[in-house]
């Protein structure tokens, strides 16, 4: 049973990582990265590494996508103003 869960988790990680690379819009890519972080946390839990899973959940699923979304928002605002970043 455990081997089946590991294989399913690995397939989900591979699918979400492929989706993260395939998506072109940075805002959507951040959301897909959050899903990738969740699937990695599930994989770490299945592999009996709950401390790593909690760290992945906090950093990979919450903080990194949030920072990317905030950066995209800031860049788009500057692009709309058209002042060249000044």
Backbone atoms as SQL, in Angstrom:
CREATE TABLE atoms (id INTEGER PRIMARY KEY, chain TEXT, resi INTEGER, resn TEXT, atom TEXT, x REAL, y REAL, z REAL);
INSERT INTO atoms VALUES
  (1, 'A', 1, 'UNK', 'N', 0.824, -1.192, 0.000),
  (2, 'A', 1, 'UNK', 'CA', 0.000, 0.000, 0.000),
  (3, 'A', 1, 'UNK', 'C', 0.867, 1.254, 0.000),
  (4, 'A', 2, 'UNK', 'N', 1.932, 1.231, 0.760),
  (5, 'A', 2, 'UNK', 'CA', 2.809, 2.388, 0.856),
  (6, 'A', 2, 'UNK', 'C', 3.486, 2.686, -0.482),
  (7, 'A', 3, 'UNK', 'N', 3.878, 1.637, -1.197),
  (8, 'A', 3, 'UNK', 'CA', 4.513, 1.840, -2.501),
  (9, 'A', 3, 'UNK', 'C', 3.548, 2.483, -3.493),
  (10, 'A', 4, 'UNK', 'N', 2.289, 2.108, -3.403),
  (11, 'A', 4, 'UNK', 'CA', 1.291, 2.691, -4.294),
  (12, 'A', 4, 'UNK', 'C', 1.130, 4.179, -3.998),
  (13, 'A', 5, 'UNK', 'N', 1.116, 4.554, -2.717),
  (14, 'A', 5, 'UNK', 'CA', 0.999, 5.961, -2.345),
  (15, 'A', 5, 'UNK', 'C', 2.211, 6.773, -2.809),
  (16, 'A', 6, 'UNK', 'N', 3.384, 6.194, -2.713),
  (17, 'A', 6, 'UNK', 'CA', 4.595, 6.876, -3.163),
  (18, 'A', 6, 'UNK', 'C', 4.536, 7.107, -4.668),
  (19, 'A', 7, 'UNK', 'N', 4.128, 6.092, -5.408),
  (20, 'A', 7, 'UNK', 'CA', 4.047, 6.223, -6.867),
  (21, 'A', 7, 'UNK', 'C', 3.004, 7.267, -7.254),
  (22, 'A', 8, 'UNK', 'N', 1.862, 7.244, -6.604),
  (23, 'A', 8, 'UNK', 'CA', 0.820, 8.240, -6.897),
  (24, 'A', 8, 'UNK', 'C', 1.315, 9.643, -6.571),
  (25, 'A', 9, 'UNK', 'N', 1.990, 9.792, -5.450),
  (26, 'A', 9, 'UNK', 'CA', 2.525, 11.101, -5.071),
  (27, 'A', 9, 'UNK', 'C', 3.575, 11.586, -6.067),
  (28, 'A', 10, 'UNK', 'N', 4.433, 10.676, -6.510),
  (29, 'A', 10, 'UNK', 'CA', 5.452, 11.051, -7.488),
  (30, 'A', 10, 'UNK', 'C', 4.835, 11.472, -8.818),
  (31, 'A', 11, 'UNK', 'N', 3.790, 10.780, -9.224),
  (32, 'A', 11, 'UNK', 'CA', 3.100, 11.150, -10.466),
  (33, 'A', 11, 'UNK', 'C', 2.465, 12.532, -10.330),
  (34, 'A', 12, 'UNK', 'N', 1.854, 12.803, -9.188),
  (35, 'A', 12, 'UNK', 'CA', 1.258, 14.123, -8.963),
  (36, 'A', 12, 'UNK', 'C', 2.314, 15.229, -8.937),
  (37, 'A', 13, 'UNK', 'N', 3.460, 14.951, -8.332),
  (38, 'A', 13, 'UNK', 'CA', 4.545, 15.932, -8.307),
  (39, 'A', 13, 'UNK', 'C', 5.051, 16.190, -9.721),
  (40, 'A', 14, 'UNK', 'N', 5.239, 15.116, -10.484),
  (41, 'A', 14, 'UNK', 'CA', 5.717, 15.279, -11.860),
  (42, 'A', 14, 'UNK', 'C', 4.713, 16.063, -12.708),
  (43, 'A', 15, 'UNK', 'N', 3.434, 15.787, -12.539),
  (44, 'A', 15, 'UNK', 'CA', 2.405, 16.490, -13.312),
  (45, 'A', 15, 'UNK', 'C', 2.348, 17.969, -12.940),
  (46, 'A', 16, 'UNK', 'N', 2.409, 18.273, -11.651),
  (47, 'A', 16, 'UNK', 'CA', 2.335, 19.679, -11.249),
  (48, 'A', 16, 'UNK', 'C', 3.616, 20.432, -11.602),
  (49, 'A', 17, 'UNK', 'N', 4.766, 19.768, -11.569),
  (50, 'A', 17, 'UNK', 'CA', 6.009, 20.423, -11.983),
  (51, 'A', 17, 'UNK', 'C', 5.990, 20.712, -13.481),
  (52, 'A', 18, 'UNK', 'N', 5.461, 19.780, -14.253),
  (53, 'A', 18, 'UNK', 'CA', 5.334, 20.007, -15.692),
  (54, 'A', 18, 'UNK', 'C', 4.375, 21.153, -15.975),
  (55, 'A', 19, 'UNK', 'N', 3.290, 21.208, -15.230),
  (56, 'A', 19, 'UNK', 'CA', 2.330, 22.307, -15.404),
  (57, 'A', 19, 'UNK', 'C', 2.965, 23.647, -15.028),
  (58, 'A', 20, 'UNK', 'N', 3.801, 23.664, -14.005),
  (59, 'A', 20, 'UNK', 'CA', 4.457, 24.907, -13.594),
  (60, 'A', 20, 'UNK', 'C', 5.395, 25.421, -14.681),
  (61, 'A', 21, 'UNK', 'N', 6.035, 24.510, -15.390),
  (62, 'A', 21, 'UNK', 'CA', 6.931, 24.913, -16.469),
  (63, 'A', 21, 'UNK', 'C', 6.139, 25.332, -17.697),
  (64, 'A', 22, 'UNK', 'N', 5.010, 24.696, -17.948),
  (65, 'A', 22, 'UNK', 'CA', 4.231, 24.941, -19.164),
  (66, 'A', 22, 'UNK', 'C', 3.438, 26.244, -19.112),
  (67, 'A', 23, 'UNK', 'N', 3.059, 26.691, -17.932),
  (68, 'A', 23, 'UNK', 'CA', 2.256, 27.910, -17.803),
  (69, 'A', 23, 'UNK', 'C', 3.140, 29.121, -18.063),
  (70, 'A', 24, 'UNK', 'N', 2.639, 30.064, -18.859),
  (71, 'A', 24, 'UNK', 'CA', 3.428, 31.238, -19.243),
  (72, 'A', 24, 'UNK', 'C', 3.124, 32.486, -18.413),
  (73, 'A', 25, 'UNK', 'N', 1.894, 32.641, -17.957),
  (74, 'A', 25, 'UNK', 'CA', 1.519, 33.819, -17.184),
  (75, 'A', 25, 'UNK', 'C', 2.103, 33.716, -15.773),
  (76, 'A', 26, 'UNK', 'N', 2.888, 34.708, -15.335),
  (77, 'A', 26, 'UNK', 'CA', 3.533, 34.612, -14.019),
  (78, 'A', 26, 'UNK', 'C', 2.551, 34.482, -12.850),
  (79, 'A', 27, 'UNK', 'N', 1.404, 35.119, -12.925),
  (80, 'A', 27, 'UNK', 'CA', 0.437, 35.011, -11.828),
  (81, 'A', 27, 'UNK', 'C', -0.116, 33.590, -11.743),
  (82, 'A', 28, 'UNK', 'N', -0.457, 33.025, -12.874),
  (83, 'A', 28, 'UNK', 'CA', -0.934, 31.635, -12.867),
  (84, 'A', 28, 'UNK', 'C', 0.180, 30.669, -12.482),
  (85, 'A', 29, 'UNK', 'N', 1.398, 30.997, -12.901),
  (86, 'A', 29, 'UNK', 'CA', 2.524, 30.140, -12.563),
  (87, 'A', 29, 'UNK', 'C', 2.738, 30.105, -11.046),
  (88, 'A', 30, 'UNK', 'N', 2.523, 31.220, -10.386),
  (89, 'A', 30, 'UNK', 'CA', 2.648, 31.244, -8.924),
  (90, 'A', 30, 'UNK', 'C', 1.612, 30.338, -8.278),
  (91, 'A', 31, 'UNK', 'N', 0.406, 30.331, -8.816),
  (92, 'A', 31, 'UNK', 'CA', -0.626, 29.448, -8.267),
  (93, 'A', 31, 'UNK', 'C', -0.292, 27.978, -8.515),
  (94, 'A', 32, 'UNK', 'N', 0.260, 27.685, -9.682),
  (95, 'A', 32, 'UNK', 'CA', 0.651, 26.308, -9.967),
  (96, 'A', 32, 'UNK', 'C', 1.819, 25.903, -9.061),
  (97, 'A', 33, 'UNK', 'N', 2.717, 26.848, -8.759),
  (98, 'A', 33, 'UNK', 'CA', 3.796, 26.555, -7.828),
  (99, 'A', 33, 'UNK', 'C', 3.262, 26.247, -6.429),
  (100, 'A', 34, 'UNK', 'N', 2.180, 26.895, -6.040),
  (101, 'A', 34, 'UNK', 'CA', 1.556, 26.578, -4.756),
  (102, 'A', 34, 'UNK', 'C', 1.022, 25.154, -4.757),
  (103, 'A', 35, 'UNK', 'N', 0.432, 24.746, -5.872),
  (104, 'A', 35, 'UNK', 'CA', -0.051, 23.364, -5.984),
  (105, 'A', 35, 'UNK', 'C', 1.127, 22.396, -5.949),
  (106, 'A', 36, 'UNK', 'N', 2.219, 22.753, -6.628),
  (107, 'A', 36, 'UNK', 'CA', 3.416, 21.913, -6.592),
  (108, 'A', 36, 'UNK', 'C', 3.944, 21.773, -5.168),
  (109, 'A', 37, 'UNK', 'N', 3.937, 22.861, -4.424),
  (110, 'A', 37, 'UNK', 'CA', 4.364, 22.797, -3.026),
  (111, 'A', 37, 'UNK', 'C', 3.485, 21.881, -2.193),
  (112, 'A', 38, 'UNK', 'N', 2.193, 21.922, -2.469),
  (113, 'A', 38, 'UNK', 'CA', 1.266, 21.039, -1.747),
  (114, 'A', 38, 'UNK', 'C', 1.539, 19.565, -2.082),
  (115, 'A', 39, 'UNK', 'N', 1.749, 19.287, -3.360),
  (116, 'A', 39, 'UNK', 'CA', 1.999, 17.891, -3.739),
  (117, 'A', 39, 'UNK', 'C', 3.329, 17.402, -3.178),
  (118, 'A', 40, 'UNK', 'N', 4.318, 18.284, -3.128),
  (119, 'A', 40, 'UNK', 'CA', 5.583, 17.890, -2.512),
  (120, 'A', 40, 'UNK', 'C', 5.409, 17.640, -1.016),
  (121, 'A', 41, 'UNK', 'N', 4.594, 18.442, -0.357),
  (122, 'A', 41, 'UNK', 'CA', 4.330, 18.224, 1.070),
  (123, 'A', 41, 'UNK', 'C', 3.646, 16.880, 1.289),
  (124, 'A', 42, 'UNK', 'N', 2.721, 16.536, 0.394),
  (125, 'A', 42, 'UNK', 'CA', 2.071, 15.220, 0.491),
  (126, 'A', 42, 'UNK', 'C', 3.093, 14.108, 0.290),
  (127, 'A', 43, 'UNK', 'N', 3.976, 14.284, -0.690),
  (128, 'A', 43, 'UNK', 'CA', 5.011, 13.272, -0.939),
  (129, 'A', 43, 'UNK', 'C', 5.906, 13.097, 0.281),
  (130, 'A', 44, 'UNK', 'N', 6.326, 14.200, 0.890),
  (131, 'A', 44, 'UNK', 'CA', 7.179, 14.101, 2.077),
  (132, 'A', 44, 'UNK', 'C', 6.440, 13.439, 3.237),
  (133, 'A', 45, 'UNK', 'N', 5.151, 13.686, 3.338),
  (134, 'A', 45, 'UNK', 'CA', 4.368, 13.037, 4.389),
  (135, 'A', 45, 'UNK', 'C', 4.286, 11.538, 4.155),
  (136, 'A', 46, 'UNK', 'N', 4.074, 11.152, 2.899),
  (137, 'A', 46, 'UNK', 'CA', 4.019, 9.722, 2.562),
  (138, 'A', 46, 'UNK', 'C', 5.364, 9.065, 2.827),
  (139, 'A', 47, 'UNK', 'N', 6.448, 9.807, 2.590),
  (140, 'A', 47, 'UNK', 'CA', 7.789, 9.268, 2.829),
  (141, 'A', 47, 'UNK', 'C', 8.208, 9.377, 4.293),
  (142, 'A', 48, 'UNK', 'N', 7.275, 9.715, 5.163),
  (143, 'A', 48, 'UNK', 'CA', 7.462, 9.783, 6.609),
  (144, 'A', 48, 'UNK', 'C', 8.498, 10.824, 7.024),
  (145, 'A', 49, 'UNK', 'N', 8.381, 12.007, 6.427),
  (146, 'A', 49, 'UNK', 'CA', 9.222, 13.137, 6.805),
  (147, 'A', 49, 'UNK', 'C', 8.311, 14.333, 7.107),
  (148, 'A', 50, 'UNK', 'N', 7.590, 14.271, 8.231),
  (149, 'A', 50, 'UNK', 'CA', 6.604, 15.328, 8.510),
  (150, 'A', 50, 'UNK', 'C', 7.229, 16.693, 8.754),
  (151, 'A', 51, 'UNK', 'N', 8.439, 16.752, 9.304),
  (152, 'A', 51, 'UNK', 'CA', 9.074, 18.046, 9.517),
  (153, 'A', 51, 'UNK', 'C', 9.416, 18.725, 8.193),
  (154, 'A', 52, 'UNK', 'N', 9.893, 17.955, 7.242),
  (155, 'A', 52, 'UNK', 'CA', 10.186, 18.500, 5.921),
  (156, 'A', 52, 'UNK', 'C', 8.885, 18.894, 5.221),
  (157, 'A', 53, 'UNK', 'N', 7.841, 18.101, 5.418),
  (158, 'A', 53, 'UNK', 'CA', 6.551, 18.399, 4.810),
  (159, 'A', 53, 'UNK', 'C', 5.985, 19.713, 5.336),
  (160, 'A', 54, 'UNK', 'N', 6.112, 19.960, 6.634),
  (161, 'A', 54, 'UNK', 'CA', 5.625, 21.222, 7.204),
  (162, 'A', 54, 'UNK', 'C', 6.427, 22.411, 6.686),
  (163, 'A', 55, 'UNK', 'N', 7.734, 22.236, 6.561),
  (164, 'A', 55, 'UNK', 'CA', 8.560, 23.311, 6.009),
  (165, 'A', 55, 'UNK', 'C', 8.192, 23.585, 4.559),
  (166, 'A', 56, 'UNK', 'N', 7.986, 22.532, 3.791),
  (167, 'A', 56, 'UNK', 'CA', 7.588, 22.684, 2.392),
  (168, 'A', 56, 'UNK', 'C', 6.221, 23.349, 2.291),
  (169, 'A', 57, 'UNK', 'N', 5.341, 22.987, 3.169),
  (170, 'A', 57, 'UNK', 'CA', 4.007, 23.582, 3.172),
  (171, 'A', 57, 'UNK', 'C', 4.077, 25.086, 3.436),
  (172, 'A', 58, 'UNK', 'N', 4.920, 25.477, 4.383),
  (173, 'A', 58, 'UNK', 'CA', 5.025, 26.900, 4.715),
  (174, 'A', 58, 'UNK', 'C', 5.741, 27.692, 3.627),
  (175, 'A', 59, 'UNK', 'N', 6.870, 27.180, 3.178),
  (176, 'A', 59, 'UNK', 'CA', 7.690, 27.935, 2.237),
  (177, 'A', 59, 'UNK', 'C', 7.222, 27.733, 0.797),
  (178, 'A', 60, 'UNK', 'N', 7.090, 26.486, 0.378),
  (179, 'A', 60, 'UNK', 'CA', 6.787, 26.201, -1.015),
  (180, 'A', 60, 'UNK', 'C', 5.352, 26.454, -1.415),
  (181, 'A', 61, 'UNK', 'N', 4.443, 26.353, -0.471),
  (182, 'A', 61, 'UNK', 'CA', 3.029, 26.527, -0.803),
  (183, 'A', 61, 'UNK', 'C', 2.478, 27.889, -0.444),
  (184, 'A', 62, 'UNK', 'N', 3.156, 28.607, 0.433),
  (185, 'A', 62, 'UNK', 'CA', 2.608, 29.882, 0.880),
  (186, 'A', 62, 'UNK', 'C', 3.536, 31.060, 0.586),
  (187, 'A', 63, 'UNK', 'N', 4.743, 31.022, 1.093),
  (188, 'A', 63, 'UNK', 'CA', 5.608, 32.193, 1.000),
  (189, 'A', 63, 'UNK', 'C', 6.127, 32.462, -0.411),
  (190, 'A', 64, 'UNK', 'N', 6.628, 31.446, -1.080),
  (191, 'A', 64, 'UNK', 'CA', 7.187, 31.653, -2.420),
  (192, 'A', 64, 'UNK', 'C', 6.132, 32.137, -3.415),
  (193, 'A', 65, 'UNK', 'N', 4.963, 31.485, -3.521),
  (194, 'A', 65, 'UNK', 'CA', 3.947, 32.028, -4.432),
  (195, 'A', 65, 'UNK', 'C', 3.486, 33.438, -4.057),
  (196, 'A', 66, 'UNK', 'N', 3.407, 33.720, -2.760),
  (197, 'A', 66, 'UNK', 'CA', 3.016, 35.057, -2.323),
  (198, 'A', 66, 'UNK', 'C', 4.032, 36.097, -2.779),
  (199, 'A', 67, 'UNK', 'N', 5.317, 35.807, -2.606),
  (200, 'A', 67, 'UNK', 'CA', 6.349, 36.741, -3.044),
  (201, 'A', 67, 'UNK', 'C', 6.333, 36.925, -4.557),
  (202, 'A', 68, 'UNK', 'N', 6.091, 35.860, -5.296),
  (203, 'A', 68, 'UNK', 'CA', 6.014, 35.977, -6.753),
  (204, 'A', 68, 'UNK', 'C', 4.819, 36.832, -7.153),
  (205, 'A', 69, 'UNK', 'N', 3.671, 36.590, -6.535),
  (206, 'A', 69, 'UNK', 'CA', 2.481, 37.391, -6.862),
  (207, 'A', 69, 'UNK', 'C', 2.672, 38.868, -6.527),
  (208, 'A', 70, 'UNK', 'N', 3.296, 39.160, -5.409),
  (209, 'A', 70, 'UNK', 'CA', 3.556, 40.551, -5.047),
  (210, 'A', 70, 'UNK', 'C', 4.537, 41.207, -6.020),
  (211, 'A', 71, 'UNK', 'N', 5.537, 40.457, -6.446),
  (212, 'A', 71, 'UNK', 'CA', 6.496, 40.988, -7.423),
  (213, 'A', 71, 'UNK', 'C', 5.833, 41.254, -8.762),
  (214, 'A', 72, 'UNK', 'N', 5.000, 40.328, -9.202),
  (215, 'A', 72, 'UNK', 'CA', 4.292, 40.513, -10.475),
  (216, 'A', 72, 'UNK', 'C', 3.388, 41.728, -10.395),
  (217, 'A', 73, 'UNK', 'N', 2.713, 41.887, -9.279),
  (218, 'A', 73, 'UNK', 'CA', 1.821, 43.038, -9.097),
  (219, 'A', 73, 'UNK', 'C', 2.602, 44.348, -9.172),
  (220, 'A', 74, 'UNK', 'N', 3.759, 44.380, -8.518),
  (221, 'A', 74, 'UNK', 'CA', 4.584, 45.585, -8.512),
  (222, 'A', 74, 'UNK', 'C', 5.098, 45.905, -9.913),
  (223, 'A', 75, 'UNK', 'N', 5.543, 44.904, -10.646),
  (224, 'A', 75, 'UNK', 'CA', 6.061, 45.116, -11.997),
  (225, 'A', 75, 'UNK', 'C', 4.948, 45.576, -12.923),
  (226, 'A', 76, 'UNK', 'N', 3.769, 44.999, -12.803),
  (227, 'A', 76, 'UNK', 'CA', 2.653, 45.408, -13.663),
  (228, 'A', 76, 'UNK', 'C', 2.212, 46.833, -13.367),
  (229, 'A', 77, 'UNK', 'N', 2.268, 47.246, -12.115),
  (230, 'A', 77, 'UNK', 'CA', 1.918, 48.623, -11.768),
  (231, 'A', 77, 'UNK', 'C', 2.886, 49.612, -12.395),
  (232, 'A', 78, 'UNK', 'N', 4.178, 49.274, -12.326),
  (233, 'A', 78, 'UNK', 'CA', 5.177, 50.164, -12.919),
  (234, 'A', 78, 'UNK', 'C', 5.032, 50.224, -14.428),
  (235, 'A', 79, 'UNK', 'N', 4.671, 49.110, -15.042),
  (236, 'A', 79, 'UNK', 'CA', 4.468, 49.075, -16.489),
  (237, 'A', 79, 'UNK', 'C', 3.270, 49.900, -16.916),
  (238, 'A', 80, 'UNK', 'N', 2.265, 49.966, -16.079),
  (239, 'A', 80, 'UNK', 'CA', 1.068, 50.740, -16.409),
  (240, 'A', 80, 'UNK', 'C', 1.304, 52.237, -16.274),
  (241, 'A', 81, 'UNK', 'N', 2.152, 52.607, -15.322),
  (242, 'A', 81, 'UNK', 'CA', 2.453, 54.034, -15.145),
  (243, 'A', 81, 'UNK', 'C', 3.303, 54.561, -16.292),
  (244, 'A', 82, 'UNK', 'N', 4.201, 53.705, -16.800),
  (245, 'A', 82, 'UNK', 'CA', 5.035, 54.092, -17.922),
  (246, 'A', 82, 'UNK', 'C', 6.087, 55.110, -17.612),
  (247, 'A', 83, 'UNK', 'N', 6.528, 55.180, -16.361),
  (248, 'A', 83, 'UNK', 'CA', 7.528, 56.191, -16.009),
  (249, 'A', 83, 'UNK', 'C', 8.934, 55.603, -15.954),
  (250, 'A', 84, 'UNK', 'N', 9.106, 54.382, -16.391),
  (251, 'A', 84, 'UNK', 'CA', 10.443, 53.796, -16.426),
  (252, 'A', 84, 'UNK', 'C', 11.006, 53.440, -15.067),
  (253, 'A', 85, 'UNK', 'N', 10.157, 53.306, -14.063),
  (254, 'A', 85, 'UNK', 'CA', 10.617, 52.880, -12.742),
  (255, 'A', 85, 'UNK', 'C', 11.131, 54.016, -11.875),
  (256, 'A', 86, 'UNK', 'N', 10.782, 55.244, -12.208),
  (257, 'A', 86, 'UNK', 'CA', 11.263, 56.369, -11.398),
  (258, 'A', 86, 'UNK', 'C', 10.186, 56.931, -10.544);
